[in-house]
């Protein structure tokens, strides 16, 4: 009995050691990680300035974003299985609001696909946006311009032990109108109003978020095209040496070929710009710049082209300009 007792004790002790080694072995061979111990490390940046009332703003800390993650199964991802949690931006790092709603690593051989979104109107939630609207009044006296911004990060694939570097991209299109100084118009006081569209612009649209790795913009289906936007007047022109005033607006991506896109009221009359075929595809994540000269003889528009928001200064770039002359000054309503 004594030997049997000792043997049983030895066997019991070995069973404990074996169980412990088996558990450790699982950590090594099966790659299982302790629950709630290894949060996914992330950083965020913005491809170009966020649309604030000052236009040149960046993260100010405290912005609420949603971080959505999905674990790779085999060679594929299924966004239907994704989990979304609210985070807050703090010094360019997304910080989980609660420990329970934090993205953690489950295995050391795990790979995740992560995307993030930010709704500037304060509507950010765990529900993936499938539509968006921009404000009709984006004038500098209100918040319409800033609150029209919708940002998404390109989905990033990240492995355990790595940091997900997430870059936000603007999902709307941006228009910039620069008005040059001339003998006929040499002061911003002579500009009575600038409008984007002429009761022919969509302010809303259905939206499909980017889902593939590295894809920076989603896809859009514009809503009713029957509205007009009052743009934001910049505190100073994009280039004070060239322009007397600059205006900008965020718009739903859409095609404005053959439709009045810009209307300018000045002391010399009302002037409209109607793009030709293939000249006004307002693309998501792009800046569309129009440099307009109005004098006593004619009105000319230069279109540098469409570039990414992250390139150049306020939409400028090394793109060859195309000039059009459409309207004589004595005419009060015609195409630019």
ROSE-108550 format. One line per field, with one value per residue (C-alpha): residue in one letter; x, y, z; residue number from 0. Coordinates in steps of 0.02 Angstrom, whole numbers. Layout:
resn: (A / ...) $
east: (X / ...) $
north: (Y / ...) $
up: (Z / ...) $
resi: (NUM / ...) $
This chain:
resn: (X / X / X / X / X / X / X / X / X / X / X / X / X / X / X / X / X / X / X / X / X / X / X / X / X / X / X / X / X / X / X / X / X / X / X / X / X / X / X / X / X / X / X / X / X / X / X / X / X / X / X / X / X / X / X / X / X / X / X / X / X / X / X / X / X / X / X / X / X / X / X / X / X / X / X / X / X / X / X / X / X / X / X / X / X / X / X / X / X / X / X / X / X / X / X / X / X / X / X / X / X / X / X / X / X / X / X / X / X / X / X / X / X / X / X / X / X / X / X / X / X / X / X / X / X / X / X / X / X / X / X / X / X / X / X / X / X / X / X / X / X / X / X / X / X / X / X / X / X / X / X / X / X / X / X / X / X / X / X / X / X / X / X / X / X / X / X / X / X / X / X / X / X / X / X / X / X / X / X / X / X / X / X / X / X / X / X / X / X / X / X / X / X / X / X / X / X / X / X / X / X / X / X / X / X / X / X / X / X / X / X / X / X / X / X / X / X / X / X / X / X / X / X / X / X / X / X / X / X / X / X / X / X / X / X / X / X / X / X / X / X / X / X / X / X / X / X / X / X / X / X / X / X / X / X / X / X / X / X / X / X / X / X / X / X / X / X / X / X / X / X / X / X / X / X / X / X / X / X / X / X / X / X / X / X / X / X / X / X / X / X / X / X / X / X / X / X / X / X / X / X / X / X / X / X / X / X / X / X / X / X / X / X / X / X / X / X / X / X / X / X / X / X / X / X / X / X / X / X / X / X / X / X / X / X / X) $
east: (0 / 142 / 226 / 61 / 29 / 199 / 174 / 4 / 78 / 217 / 95 / -19 / 126 / 182 / 4 / 8 / 177 / 120 / -38 / 64 / 185 / 40 / -33 / 135 / 150 / -17 / 54 / 199 / 125 / -57 / -14 / -159 / -142 / -217 / -384 / -381 / -192 / -128 / -224 / -196 / -74 / -129 / -80 / -181 / -142 / -239 / -192 / -223 / -300 / -470 / -604 / -620 / -691 / -511 / -488 / -312 / -356 / -294 / -342 / -372 / -387 / -552 / -623 / -731 / -690 / -746 / -616 / -676 / -571 / -588 / -476 / -411 / -482 / -380 / -341 / -495 / -585 / -772 / -825 / -991 / -896 / -808 / -818 / -833 / -784 / -783 / -612 / -551 / -404 / -268 / -104 / -131 / -166 / -340 / -380 / -520 / -658 / -679 / -575 / -720 / -734 / -552 / -479 / -364 / -253 / -314 / -167 / 14 / -3 / -157 / -181 / -314 / -386 / -429 / -522 / -582 / -706 / -743 / -904 / -868 / -1049 / -1035 / -1136 / -993 / -1059 / -1022 / -1139 / -1047 / -1105 / -1200 / -1251 / -1190 / -1246 / -1154 / -1225 / -1306 / -1240 / -1053 / -1025 / -886 / -1010 / -1070 / -1011 / -1082 / -915 / -826 / -971 / -981 / -819 / -822 / -658 / -610 / -445 / -387 / -403 / -235 / -178 / -78 / 2 / 24 / 169 / 151 / 69 / -77 / -33 / -201 / -216 / -380 / -438 / -576 / -725 / -808 / -744 / -679 / -700 / -591 / -634 / -497 / -542 / -398 / -364 / -396 / -430 / -615 / -620 / -480 / -564 / -659 / -791 / -843 / -891 / -1070 / -1088 / -1016 / -1122 / -1082 / -1216 / -1378 / -1519 / -1437 / -1318 / -1339 / -1310 / -1329 / -1287 / -1278 / -1103 / -1006 / -851 / -680 / -656 / -497 / -322 / -251 / -412 / -427 / -603 / -773 / -903 / -1050 / -1223 / -1282 / -1456 / -1575 / -1479 / -1582 / -1482 / -1353 / -1207 / -1148 / -960 / -840 / -740 / -560 / -491 / -360 / -341 / -243 / -112 / -135 / -14 / -131 / -308 / -422 / -532 / -542 / -693 / -707 / -844 / -861 / -976 / -1044 / -945 / -1047 / -1038 / -1078 / -1040 / -1153 / -1225 / -1196 / -1062 / -1008 / -1107 / -1021 / -1112 / -1002 / -1024 / -997 / -1140 / -1181 / -1065 / -1092 / -969 / -1042 / -912 / -897 / -914 / -784 / -731 / -826 / -814 / -807 / -710 / -700 / -539 / -494 / -476 / -551 / -481 / -550 / -451 / -564 / -519 / -655 / -617 / -706 / -678 / -695 / -702 / -573 / -564 / -409 / -431 / -268 / -349 / -400 / -271 / -270 / -303 / -131 / -41 / 8 / -56 / -245 / -265 / -124 / -3 / 112 / -31 / -44 / -184 / -321 / -398 / -572 / -648 / -837 / -919 / -904 / -922 / -1077 / -1173 / -1262 / -1306 / -1212 / -1083 / -910) $
north: (0 / 115 / 85 / 99 / 266 / 332 / 271 / 352 / 512 / 508 / 471 / 611 / 733 / 681 / 705 / 884 / 915 / 833 / 937 / 1093 / 1047 / 1006 / 1178 / 1258 / 1151 / 1218 / 1392 / 1344 / 1223 / 1277 / 1462 / 1496 / 1659 / 1708 / 1796 / 1985 / 1999 / 2055 / 2202 / 2243 / 2388 / 2527 / 2700 / 2818 / 2961 / 3059 / 3064 / 3252 / 3377 / 3338 / 3462 / 3576 / 3750 / 3811 / 3688 / 3642 / 3543 / 3371 / 3256 / 3358 / 3205 / 3136 / 3098 / 2942 / 2813 / 2635 / 2499 / 2344 / 2185 / 2012 / 1860 / 1775 / 1601 / 1500 / 1616 / 1725 / 1855 / 1872 / 2045 / 1973 / 1898 / 2060 / 2136 / 2325 / 2420 / 2606 / 2686 / 2862 / 2949 / 3000 / 3067 / 2972 / 2809 / 2729 / 2691 / 2570 / 2643 / 2485 / 2330 / 2220 / 2306 / 2293 / 2199 / 2065 / 1933 / 1756 / 1662 / 1702 / 1643 / 1749 / 1874 / 2009 / 2130 / 2299 / 2452 / 2607 / 2746 / 2920 / 3019 / 3203 / 3244 / 3145 / 2996 / 2870 / 2704 / 2518 / 2508 / 2517 / 2673 / 2629 / 2807 / 2983 / 3163 / 3327 / 3494 / 3615 / 3761 / 3742 / 3927 / 3975 / 4041 / 3865 / 3686 / 3617 / 3602 / 3515 / 3397 / 3341 / 3243 / 3052 / 2958 / 2775 / 2688 / 2572 / 2395 / 2339 / 2161 / 2139 / 1991 / 1959 / 2061 / 2197 / 2368 / 2411 / 2579 / 2645 / 2790 / 2882 / 2934 / 3057 / 2972 / 3129 / 3236 / 3411 / 3562 / 3717 / 3877 / 4009 / 4180 / 4277 / 4461 / 4561 / 4740 / 4699 / 4605 / 4657 / 4636 / 4497 / 4628 / 4627 / 4443 / 4433 / 4244 / 4078 / 3921 / 3740 / 3666 / 3745 / 3639 / 3490 / 3419 / 3264 / 3298 / 3116 / 2944 / 2760 / 2704 / 2541 / 2544 / 2486 / 2302 / 2247 / 2267 / 2438 / 2501 / 2684 / 2734 / 2654 / 2661 / 2781 / 2789 / 2971 / 3014 / 3144 / 3276 / 3430 / 3533 / 3674 / 3700 / 3862 / 3834 / 3878 / 4037 / 4014 / 4141 / 4181 / 4125 / 3967 / 4081 / 4264 / 4321 / 4256 / 4251 / 4372 / 4234 / 4045 / 3936 / 3751 / 3622 / 3436 / 3347 / 3173 / 3092 / 3108 / 3155 / 3335 / 3331 / 3451 / 3524 / 3692 / 3658 / 3832 / 3994 / 4159 / 4323 / 4479 / 4662 / 4612 / 4488 / 4306 / 4177 / 3988 / 3850 / 3698 / 3560 / 3474 / 3287 / 3194 / 3351 / 3335 / 3162 / 3214 / 3069 / 3011 / 3063 / 3187 / 3376 / 3461 / 3637 / 3775 / 3937 / 4072 / 4239 / 4371 / 4537 / 4668 / 4573 / 4389 / 4250 / 4111 / 3950 / 3845 / 3667 / 3596 / 3425 / 3309 / 3250 / 3156 / 3259 / 3216 / 3291 / 3471 / 3621 / 3634 / 3538 / 3614 / 3503 / 3485 / 3449 / 3539 / 3667 / 3674 / 3845 / 3884 / 4051 / 4050 / 4209 / 4391 / 4511 / 4598 / 4435 / 4401 / 4217 / 4095 / 3959 / 4000) $
up: (0 / 39 / -129 / -215 / -130 / -182 / -359 / -368 / -299 / -429 / -568 / -510 / -505 / -679 / -741 / -677 / -758 / -920 / -923 / -896 / -1034 / -1148 / -1115 / -1151 / -1306 / -1366 / -1350 / -1463 / -1587 / -1592 / -1571 / -1453 / -1356 / -1189 / -1208 / -1192 / -1175 / -1345 / -1421 / -1604 / -1616 / -1736 / -1795 / -1904 / -2023 / -2152 / -2336 / -2332 / -2210 / -2138 / -2190 / -2040 / -2033 / -2049 / -2195 / -2142 / -1986 / -1935 / -1792 / -1635 / -1521 / -1464 / -1636 / -1631 / -1764 / -1793 / -1815 / -1906 / -1910 / -1982 / -1962 / -2117 / -2144 / -2267 / -2411 / -2397 / -2293 / -2269 / -2213 / -2157 / -2011 / -1966 / -1792 / -1767 / -1611 / -1568 / -1542 / -1506 / -1587 / -1465 / -1537 / -1700 / -1610 / -1603 / -1422 / -1377 / -1270 / -1167 / -1135 / -1187 / -1357 / -1407 / -1553 / -1483 / -1560 / -1531 / -1607 / -1643 / -1823 / -1853 / -1995 / -1990 / -2116 / -2039 / -2101 / -2010 / -2043 / -1981 / -2009 / -1983 / -1942 / -1781 / -1842 / -1831 / -1765 / -1775 / -1925 / -2090 / -2185 / -2343 / -2388 / -2360 / -2384 / -2400 / -2344 / -2466 / -2363 / -2341 / -2312 / -2193 / -2065 / -2021 / -2003 / -2165 / -2252 / -2108 / -2074 / -2256 / -2243 / -2246 / -2223 / -2238 / -2221 / -2357 / -2286 / -2215 / -2188 / -2028 / -1940 / -1754 / -1686 / -1820 / -1814 / -1928 / -2007 / -2062 / -2185 / -2201 / -2375 / -2417 / -2498 / -2566 / -2709 / -2679 / -2791 / -2782 / -2876 / -2888 / -2957 / -3032 / -3010 / -3169 / -3221 / -3224 / -3057 / -2940 / -2771 / -2683 / -2641 / -2825 / -2812 / -2757 / -2747 / -2804 / -2820 / -2861 / -2971 / -3027 / -2955 / -3041 / -2911 / -2801 / -2616 / -2565 / -2630 / -2587 / -2543 / -2544 / -2434 / -2496 / -2457 / -2543 / -2474 / -2521 / -2603 / -2553 / -2607 / -2611 / -2749 / -2765 / -2840 / -2836 / -2776 / -2851 / -2947 / -2907 / -2781 / -2770 / -2650 / -2573 / -2555 / -2416 / -2446 / -2392 / -2269 / -2400 / -2581 / -2619 / -2700 / -2646 / -2782 / -2917 / -2848 / -2759 / -2686 / -2673 / -2636 / -2598 / -2574 / -2540 / -2661 / -2688 / -2830 / -2989 / -3173 / -3219 / -3405 / -3499 / -3339 / -3258 / -3129 / -3071 / -3062 / -3019 / -2990 / -3008 / -3049 / -3230 / -3233 / -3199 / -3273 / -3286 / -3323 / -3410 / -3434 / -3601 / -3625 / -3521 / -3425 / -3261 / -3185 / -3002 / -2927 / -2747 / -2661 / -2797 / -2799 / -2951 / -2974 / -3084 / -3106 / -3176 / -3253 / -3271 / -3353 / -3457 / -3620 / -3585 / -3458 / -3461 / -3361 / -3333 / -3275 / -3205 / -3190 / -3051 / -2926 / -2762 / -2606 / -2543 / -2693 / -2713 / -2618 / -2608 / -2769 / -2869 / -2960 / -3109 / -3228 / -3393 / -3391 / -3519 / -3554 / -3617 / -3664 / -3669 / -3610 / -3656 / -3512 / -3580 / -3576 / -3413 / -3426 / -3532 / -3520 / -3458) $
resi: (0 / 1 / 2 / 3 / 4 / 5 / 6 / 7 / 8 / 9 / 10 / 11 / 12 / 13 / 14 / 15 / 16 / 17 / 18 / 19 / 20 / 21 / 22 / 23 / 24 / 25 / 26 / 27 / 28 / 29 / 30 / 31 / 32 / 33 / 34 / 35 / 36 / 37 / 38 / 39 / 40 / 41 / 42 / 43 / 44 / 45 / 46 / 47 / 48 / 49 / 50 / 51 / 52 / 53 / 54 / 55 / 56 / 57 / 58 / 59 / 60 / 61 / 62 / 63 / 64 / 65 / 66 / 67 / 68 / 69 / 70 / 71 / 72 / 73 / 74 / 75 / 76 / 77 / 78 / 79 / 80 / 81 / 82 / 83 / 84 / 85 / 86 / 87 / 88 / 89 / 90 / 91 / 92 / 93 / 94 / 95 / 96 / 97 / 98 / 99 / 100 / 101 / 102 / 103 / 104 / 105 / 106 / 107 / 108 / 109 / 110 / 111 / 112 / 113 / 114 / 115 / 116 / 117 / 118 / 119 / 120 / 121 / 122 / 123 / 124 / 125 / 126 / 127 / 128 / 129 / 130 / 131 / 132 / 133 / 134 / 135 / 136 / 137 / 138 / 139 / 140 / 141 / 142 / 143 / 144 / 145 / 146 / 147 / 148 / 149 / 150 / 151 / 152 / 153 / 154 / 155 / 156 / 157 / 158 / 159 / 160 / 161 / 162 / 163 / 164 / 165 / 166 / 167 / 168 / 169 / 170 / 171 / 172 / 173 / 174 / 175 / 176 / 177 / 178 / 179 / 180 / 181 / 182 / 183 / 184 / 185 / 186 / 187 / 188 / 189 / 190 / 191 / 192 / 193 / 194 / 195 / 196 / 197 / 198 / 199 / 200 / 201 / 202 / 203 / 204 / 205 / 206 / 207 / 208 / 209 / 210 / 211 / 212 / 213 / 214 / 215 / 216 / 217 / 218 / 219 / 220 / 221 / 222 / 223 / 224 / 225 / 226 / 227 / 228 / 229 / 230 / 231 / 232 / 233 / 234 / 235 / 236 / 237 / 238 / 239 / 240 / 241 / 242 / 243 / 244 / 245 / 246 / 247 / 248 / 249 / 250 / 251 / 252 / 253 / 254 / 255 / 256 / 257 / 258 / 259 / 260 / 261 / 262 / 263 / 264 / 265 / 266 / 267 / 268 / 269 / 270 / 271 / 272 / 273 / 274 / 275 / 276 / 277 / 278 / 279 / 280 / 281 / 282 / 283 / 284 / 285 / 286 / 287 / 288 / 289 / 290 / 291 / 292 / 293 / 294 / 295 / 296 / 297 / 298 / 299 / 300 / 301 / 302 / 303 / 304 / 305 / 306 / 307 / 308 / 309 / 310 / 311 / 312 / 313 / 314 / 315 / 316 / 317 / 318 / 319 / 320 / 321 / 322 / 323 / 324 / 325 / 326 / 327 / 328 / 329 / 330 / 331 / 332 / 333 / 334 / 335) $
